[in-house]
Structures are given as C-alpha cells and as structure tokens.
Amino acid sequence: MSSDSNENNVKKGIGFGFAFNGILLAFRAEKNFRIHILIAFVVITLGLLVGLSIVEWLLVSLCIGFVLVTEMINSAIEALIDHLFPDYHEVAGRVKDLSAGAVLVAAICTAVIGVIIFLPKIYHIIV
Ligand SMILES: Nc1ncnc2c1ncn2[C@@H]1O[C@H](COP(=O)(O)OP(=O)(O)OP(=O)(O)O)[C@@H](O)[C@H]1O
C-alpha cells in the first residue's frame, strides 16, 4: 500500500471521527434531536410489537433518518446564523424559519407514513 493511500485512510478515519462527534454534539446540545431519538425508539418498539414487513421497516428507517438528518442540518444552520447574526436581522429570521420549516415537512411526511403503516395494524389488534 502506498503512503498516499495510507494518508487517505488516516484522513477518512479522522473524517468519521468528526462526523460521529457531530452526532454526539446534536445529542448533547439539541433537545429536539433527543426527542426525535426517543420517538424513533418508541416507533421501533411498536414496529417490533405489531410486526412490520421488510418494505414497512425500510420506510420507517428512511423516515427516522429523514427527520434526524433535517434536524441536524437545522441545528447547524441555526448555530451558523446565531454566530453570523447575533442581533435581530430579517435574513437571519427568514433562514431560520425556512430551516425549521424543512424539519416540519419531514415530520409531517413521517407522521403521514407512520399513520398509514401503524393505524391499520393497531386497529386490527384492538378490534
Ligand atoms: N437573529 C435573528 N433575527 C431575526 N429573527 C430571528 C433571529 N433569531 C431567531 N429569530 C426568529 O425566531 C425564531 C426562533 O429562533 P430560535 O433561534 O429560538 O430557534 P428555534 O426554532 O427556537 O430552535 P431551537 O428550539 O432548535 O433552538 C426563528 O425561526 C426566527 O423567526
């Protein structure tokens, strides 16, 4: 193995370290991220209880990832905006609203998919 590819592997390793640090940061500093993780655990537990098909698990996994990713990007944008615009600024407000709106869109899509997947199964168990 050449020294160039060794160097690349080391850089990749460090990159993963930074990326995991990003997840840790989100977990430690962002209440909403922790709430989403908690909801994800509840949904996974519910999925195990009611029994989901492979396709349903794929959709649930995608939805969980979709919400967590948008929440992390929203947090990153908020942090940057707070740094760039410590005082009130119209652009800052617009960017934050758009970014929060993206999380809401992800959450609404996820809720709709969740209801379509889980409601008939829960109804079947209850009735
Ligand atoms: N510097 C600013 N200039 C103008 N409006 C702002 C500014 N900071 C925040 N806002 C407005 O206040 C709203 C809430 O901002 P805030 O920073 O409290 O985020 P948040 O939605 O409460 O997020 P979180 O709960 O994740 O901290 C924004 O969506 C925006 O409309």
The ligand as an SDF file (V2000), in Angstrom:
LIG
                    3D

 31 33  0  0  0  0  0  0  0  0999 V2000
  -31.1490   36.8820   14.7470 N   0  0  0  0  0  0  0  0  0  0  0  0
  -32.4590   36.7910   14.4370 C   0  0  0  0  0  0  0  0  0  0  0  0
  -33.0100   37.7210   13.6400 N   0  0  0  0  0  0  0  0  0  0  0  0
  -34.3200   37.6380   13.3090 C   0  0  0  0  0  0  0  0  0  0  0  0
  -35.1640   36.6650   13.7130 N   0  0  0  0  0  0  0  0  0  0  0  0
  -34.6670   35.6960   14.4900 C   0  0  0  0  0  0  0  0  0  0  0  0
  -33.2980   35.7050   14.9080 C   0  0  0  0  0  0  0  0  0  0  0  0
  -33.0790   34.6100   15.6860 N   0  0  0  0  0  0  0  0  0  0  0  0
  -34.2550   33.9640   15.7350 C   0  0  0  0  0  0  0  0  0  0  0  0
  -35.2050   34.5940   15.0260 N   0  0  0  0  0  0  0  0  0  0  0  0
  -36.6210   34.1780   14.8480 C   0  0  0  0  0  0  0  0  0  0  0  0
  -37.0220   33.4280   15.9730 O   0  0  0  0  0  0  0  0  0  0  0  0
  -37.3700   32.0940   15.5750 C   0  0  0  0  0  0  0  0  0  0  0  0
  -36.8920   31.1240   16.6340 C   0  0  0  0  0  0  0  0  0  0  0  0
  -35.4720   31.1760   16.6720 O   0  0  0  0  0  0  0  0  0  0  0  0
  -34.6250   30.2750   17.6450 P   0  0  0  0  0  0  0  0  0  0  0  0
  -33.1970   30.5750   17.4690 O   0  0  0  0  0  0  0  0  0  0  0  0
  -35.1670   30.3660   19.0450 O   0  0  0  0  0  0  0  0  0  0  0  0
  -34.8820   28.8400   17.0570 O   0  0  0  0  0  0  0  0  0  0  0  0
  -35.8790   27.7070   17.4890 P   0  0  0  0  0  0  0  0  0  0  0  0
  -36.8310   27.4830   16.3550 O   0  0  0  0  0  0  0  0  0  0  0  0
  -36.4530   28.0010   18.8230 O   0  0  0  0  0  0  0  0  0  0  0  0
  -34.9350   26.4780   17.5100 O   0  0  0  0  0  0  0  0  0  0  0  0
  -34.4150   25.5960   18.7050 P   0  0  0  0  0  0  0  0  0  0  0  0
  -35.6200   25.3140   19.5670 O   0  0  0  0  0  0  0  0  0  0  0  0
  -33.8940   24.4000   17.9910 O   0  0  0  0  0  0  0  0  0  0  0  0
  -33.3570   26.4140   19.3690 O   0  0  0  0  0  0  0  0  0  0  0  0
  -36.7080   31.8960   14.2050 C   0  0  0  0  0  0  0  0  0  0  0  0
  -37.3700   30.9240   13.4270 O   0  0  0  0  0  0  0  0  0  0  0  0
  -36.7900   33.2940   13.6160 C   0  0  0  0  0  0  0  0  0  0  0  0
  -38.0880   33.5350   13.0620 O   0  0  0  0  0  0  0  0  0  0  0  0
  1  2  1  0
  2  3  1  0
  2  7  2  0
  3  4  2  0
  4  5  1  0
  5  6  2  0
  6  7  1  0
  6 10  1  0
  7  8  1  0
  8  9  2  0
  9 10  1  0
 10 11  1  0
 11 12  1  0
 11 30  1  0
 12 13  1  0
 13 14  1  0
 13 28  1  0
 14 15  1  0
 15 16  1  0
 16 17  2  0
 16 18  1  0
 16 19  1  0
 19 20  1  0
 20 21  2  0
 20 22  1  0
 20 23  1  0
 23 24  1  0
 24 25  2  0
 24 26  1  0
 24 27  1  0
 28 29  1  0
 28 30  1  0
 30 31  1  0
M  END
$$$$
